[in-house]
Amino acid sequence: MLSGAAARAICFDSGAAIDHKPRMPKKPGTNPKGEFAFFNVFYEDGSQRSNRRVPAELLGGLDGDEPARGFIMEQDREIAEKSGRPPLEIKRLERVGAKKK
């Protein structure tokens, strides 16, 4: 049987209380409601990319979804720079889940 400091060193209950522990990490791919808007992007060459994420704080107001185009174009430029290919021209954007007009 251990006594004194050795007994306290092995005690598993000496840690922080549950309410003081850090929160568990979230699963990848989870989307807190309203943090991002998702767009399908259609390019001039006929290709499509689905579910491109755009921060929701960029959208709305008088410009509506138009700021998403600039955000996605910037992402495309960065991707093209890293891949060594020219960026594709965006033909149109559709918000995922939006009703067709």
Secondary structure by P-SEA (a helix, b strand, c coil): ccccaaaaaacccccccccccccccccccccccccbbbbbbbccccccccccccccccccccccaaaaaaaaaaaaaaaaaaacccbbbbccccccccccc
